[in-house]
Amino acid sequence: MTDRRSFLRLAIGGAASLVLAGCDRISESSWGPKVLNKAQGLNRRVQALLAPSSAMAKEYTEADLSPVFRSNGTAMPTTPAYQALLANGFRDYRLQVGGLVDRPMSFSIDDLKQIEQVAQITRHDRVEGWSAIGKWHGTRLSHVLDKVGVQAKARYVVFHCYDEMDPGEPYYESVDIPEARHPQTLLAWGLNDQPLPIKNGAPLRLRVSRQLGYKQAKYIARIELVDSFAHIAGGNGGYWEDYGYEWYAGI
C-alpha cells in the first residue's frame, strides 16, 4: 500500500511539477496570492455551474447491487485509538462535531440513527477505474449540521479520520456547505442491510454520491466546521489534494 501511494505521489508530482513551480513563484510575489485566490474562486464557480446543489446522483435498484463491494484505501486502521474502539465493538464511539458551530456535540451511532435512518443505492466510482453499486444506510449530514447550528462564517465541513495513510498523517477530507447539505450526502453506518464493514469504513464514513471515491472519508473521528483550510495539514482540503488531486471531484 505504501509503495502504491508513493508511486501515485511521484506520478502526480511529476505531472504537476512545472505548474507547481510556477505557482510557488507566483505565490511568493506581492500580487500572486490575489491572482491565485481569484482563480480558485472562478474554478469553484464553474464547478457550481456543472454540478449545482440541486443536481442528484443516479440511484439504482437492489437488482443492480454489486455482488462484492470492494474496499478502497485503508482496510484496517492500525492507530491505537481505532483499535481500542474496535476491541469493544465501537460501543464507546462518539462522533465529535465542532469548530464554527453554535453547539459542539458528540453522537454515538445510535444517536445518529435516532436523528434519521435513510437508505440510498448509489454507485461508488474510484480514480483507479473501478466502480461498485451499494445500498448505503445512514443519516443525512444536513440534519447533524442543523443539530449543532452552523455559524454564518463557516464555509467547509472537514472530516478527520482514524486511519493514517503514513505514520503521523491522518486521512482527512472536506466538502463545502452546499455539498454537505445535499440530500444525498450521508454519514453512513450501514452497507447492504448490514452494519458497515471495517474494510468499508466502520463505524462511520462519508457518502458524497456526486464525487469520486477519495472524497468518501472512512473511519470518521470528528467533524470540524471551518472558514478556511489554511491551518489544516497541507492547506488544500484533503489528504490526496495535498498531493495534487482536485479538491472538487465531481462525476
C-alpha positions as CSV (number, residue, x, y, z in Angstrom):
1,M,0.0,0.0,0.0
2,T,2.8,2.4,0.9
3,D,4.6,1.7,-2.4
4,R,1.4,2.3,-4.4
5,R,0.9,5.6,-2.6
6,S,4.5,6.6,-3.2
7,F,4.1,5.9,-6.9
8,L,0.9,7.9,-7.1
9,R,2.5,10.8,-5.3
10,L,5.5,10.7,-7.7
11,A,3.3,10.5,-10.7
12,I,1.1,13.4,-9.6
13,G,4.1,15.4,-8.5
14,G,5.9,14.8,-11.8
15,A,2.9,15.8,-13.9
16,A,2.3,18.9,-11.9
17,S,5.8,20.0,-11.2
18,L,6.1,22.7,-13.8
19,V,2.7,24.1,-12.8
20,L,3.5,24.0,-9.1
21,A,6.9,25.5,-9.6
22,G,5.3,28.4,-11.4
23,C,2.6,28.7,-8.7
24,D,5.3,28.8,-6.0
25,R,7.0,31.7,-7.7
26,I,3.7,33.5,-8.1
27,S,2.6,32.9,-4.5
28,E,5.8,34.4,-3.3
29,S,5.1,37.7,-5.1
30,S,3.1,40.5,-3.5
31,W,0.3,40.2,-6.1
32,G,0.3,36.4,-6.6
33,P,-1.9,35.3,-3.8
34,K,-4.7,37.6,-5.0
35,V,-4.5,36.1,-8.5
36,L,-4.5,32.5,-7.2
37,N,-7.4,33.2,-4.9
38,K,-9.4,34.7,-7.8
39,A,-8.5,31.7,-10.0
40,Q,-9.6,29.3,-7.3
41,G,-12.9,31.2,-6.8
42,L,-13.5,31.1,-10.6
43,N,-12.8,27.3,-10.6
44,R,-15.4,26.7,-7.9
45,R,-18.0,28.9,-9.7
46,V,-17.5,26.8,-12.8
47,Q,-17.9,23.6,-10.7
48,A,-21.1,25.0,-9.3
49,L,-22.5,25.5,-12.8
50,L,-21.5,22.0,-13.8
51,A,-22.9,20.4,-10.6
52,P,-25.4,22.7,-9.0
53,S,-26.6,22.0,-5.4
54,S,-29.9,20.7,-6.8
55,A,-28.3,18.0,-9.1
56,M,-28.8,14.4,-8.0
57,A,-26.6,11.4,-8.4
58,K,-28.3,8.5,-10.1
59,E,-29.9,6.0,-7.7
60,Y,-30.3,2.3,-8.6
61,T,-32.4,-0.7,-7.5
62,E,-31.5,-3.7,-5.4
63,A,-31.3,-5.7,-8.6
64,D,-28.3,-3.5,-9.5
65,L,-26.2,-4.2,-6.4
66,S,-22.7,-5.3,-7.0
67,P,-22.0,-8.9,-5.7
68,V,-18.9,-7.6,-3.9
69,F,-18.3,-4.1,-2.7
70,R,-14.5,-3.7,-2.7
71,S,-12.6,-1.8,-0.2
72,N,-10.9,1.5,-1.2
73,G,-7.9,2.8,0.5
74,T,-7.2,1.6,4.1
75,A,-8.9,-1.7,5.0
76,M,-7.9,-1.8,8.7
77,P,-6.7,1.3,10.6
78,T,-3.9,0.4,13.0
79,T,-4.0,3.6,15.2
80,P,-4.3,2.8,18.9
81,A,-7.5,5.0,19.1
82,Y,-9.2,3.0,16.4
83,Q,-8.1,-0.4,17.7
84,A,-9.4,0.5,21.2
85,L,-12.8,1.3,19.7
86,L,-12.8,-1.9,17.6
87,A,-12.0,-4.0,20.6
88,N,-15.4,-3.3,22.2
89,G,-17.4,-3.3,19.0
90,F,-17.4,0.5,18.8
91,R,-19.7,0.8,21.8
92,D,-17.6,3.8,23.0
93,Y,-17.5,5.5,19.6
94,R,-18.6,9.2,19.6
95,L,-18.6,11.4,16.6
96,Q,-17.3,14.8,17.7
97,V,-18.7,17.8,15.8
98,G,-17.2,21.2,16.5
99,G,-15.4,24.2,15.0
100,L,-17.6,27.1,13.8
101,V,-20.8,25.8,15.3
102,D,-23.2,27.1,18.0
103,R,-23.4,23.9,19.9
104,P,-20.5,21.5,19.8
105,M,-21.9,18.0,20.3
106,S,-20.9,14.3,20.1
107,F,-23.0,11.5,18.7
108,S,-23.0,7.7,19.1
109,I,-24.1,5.6,16.1
110,D,-27.4,5.1,18.0
111,D,-27.8,8.9,18.4
112,L,-27.4,9.3,14.6
113,K,-30.0,6.6,14.0
114,Q,-32.4,8.4,16.3
115,I,-32.0,11.6,14.2
116,E,-32.8,9.7,11.0
117,Q,-32.4,6.5,9.1
118,V,-32.3,6.6,5.3
119,A,-31.1,4.3,2.6
120,Q,-29.9,5.1,-0.9
121,I,-28.5,2.9,-3.6
122,T,-25.7,4.7,-5.5
123,R,-22.6,4.0,-7.4
124,H,-19.1,4.4,-5.9
125,D,-16.5,5.4,-8.5
126,R,-12.8,5.2,-8.0
127,V,-9.9,7.1,-9.7
128,E,-8.3,3.6,-10.3
129,G,-11.1,2.9,-12.8
130,W,-13.4,0.6,-10.9
131,S,-16.9,1.2,-9.6
132,A,-19.5,-0.6,-7.4
133,I,-23.1,-0.1,-6.5
134,G,-24.1,-0.4,-2.9
135,K,-27.1,0.3,-0.6
136,W,-26.0,2.8,2.0
137,H,-27.7,3.3,5.3
138,G,-27.1,6.5,7.2
139,T,-28.1,9.9,8.5
140,R,-28.2,12.9,6.2
141,L,-25.3,15.2,7.2
142,S,-27.6,18.2,6.9
143,H,-29.6,17.0,9.9
144,V,-26.5,16.7,12.0
145,L,-25.4,20.2,11.0
146,D,-28.9,21.5,12.0
147,K,-28.4,20.0,15.4
148,V,-25.1,21.8,16.1
149,G,-26.0,25.1,14.4
150,V,-23.6,26.1,11.6
151,Q,-22.2,29.6,12.1
152,A,-22.6,32.1,9.2
153,K,-18.8,32.3,8.6
154,A,-18.4,28.5,8.1
155,R,-17.6,27.6,4.5
156,Y,-16.4,24.0,4.7
157,V,-17.0,20.7,6.6
158,V,-13.8,18.9,7.3
159,F,-13.7,15.1,8.2
160,H,-10.8,14.0,10.4
161,C,-10.3,10.2,10.3
162,Y,-8.8,7.5,12.4
163,D,-6.7,5.9,9.7
164,E,-3.2,7.2,8.9
165,M,-2.0,6.9,5.3
166,D,1.6,7.1,6.6
167,P,2.7,7.4,10.2
168,G,1.6,10.8,11.6
169,E,-0.5,11.6,8.5
170,P,-4.2,11.0,9.4
171,Y,-6.6,10.9,6.4
172,Y,-8.9,13.9,6.1
173,E,-11.3,15.3,3.6
174,S,-13.7,18.1,3.1
175,V,-16.8,19.4,1.3
176,D,-18.3,22.8,1.1
177,I,-21.6,23.7,2.9
178,P,-23.8,23.2,-0.1
179,E,-22.4,19.7,-0.7
180,A,-22.7,18.9,2.9
181,R,-26.4,19.9,2.9
182,H,-27.2,18.0,-0.3
183,P,-29.9,15.4,0.4
184,Q,-27.7,12.5,-0.9
185,T,-24.7,13.4,1.4
186,L,-24.8,10.8,4.2
187,L,-23.0,9.9,7.3
188,A,-23.2,6.1,6.5
189,W,-23.2,3.5,9.2
190,G,-24.5,0.6,7.1
191,L,-24.0,-1.1,3.8
192,N,-26.3,-3.6,2.0
193,D,-28.6,-4.1,5.1
194,Q,-25.7,-4.8,7.4
195,P,-23.6,-2.8,9.8
196,L,-20.8,-1.0,7.9
197,P,-17.9,-3.5,7.4
198,I,-14.5,-2.5,8.8
199,K,-12.9,-2.5,5.3
200,N,-15.6,-0.1,4.1
201,G,-15.1,2.4,6.9
202,A,-16.8,1.2,10.1
203,P,-18.2,2.6,12.3
204,L,-18.9,5.7,10.2
205,R,-18.0,7.0,6.8
206,L,-19.0,9.9,4.5
207,R,-21.0,9.2,1.3
208,V,-20.9,12.1,-1.2
209,S,-22.6,10.3,-4.2
210,R,-21.8,13.1,-6.7
211,Q,-18.0,12.8,-6.2
212,L,-15.2,10.3,-6.6
213,G,-14.1,7.7,-4.1
214,Y,-11.3,9.7,-2.5
215,K,-13.8,12.2,-1.2
216,Q,-15.7,9.5,0.7
217,A,-13.8,9.7,4.0
218,K,-13.8,6.5,6.1
219,Y,-13.3,5.9,9.8
220,I,-14.5,9.4,10.7
221,A,-13.3,10.5,14.1
222,R,-14.6,14.1,14.2
223,I,-16.1,16.8,12.0
224,E,-14.9,20.4,12.0
225,L,-16.6,23.4,10.5
226,V,-14.1,25.9,9.2
227,D,-13.9,29.1,7.1
228,S,-10.5,28.1,5.6
229,F,-8.2,25.1,5.1
230,A,-5.1,27.3,5.7
231,H,-4.2,25.7,9.1
232,I,-5.2,22.1,8.3
233,A,-2.4,19.7,7.1
234,G,-1.3,20.9,3.7
235,G,-4.0,23.5,3.4
236,N,-5.7,22.0,0.3
237,G,-8.8,20.5,1.9
238,G,-7.9,16.8,1.8
239,Y,-5.1,14.3,2.1
240,W,-4.8,13.5,-1.6
241,E,-5.5,17.1,-2.5
242,D,-2.3,17.9,-0.6
243,Y,-0.5,15.7,-3.2
244,G,-2.1,17.3,-6.2
245,Y,-5.6,15.8,-6.6
246,E,-8.5,18.2,-7.4
247,W,-10.5,19.4,-4.4
248,Y,-13.8,19.0,-6.3
249,A,-14.0,15.5,-7.7
250,G,-17.4,15.6,-9.4
251,I,-18.6,12.8,-11.6
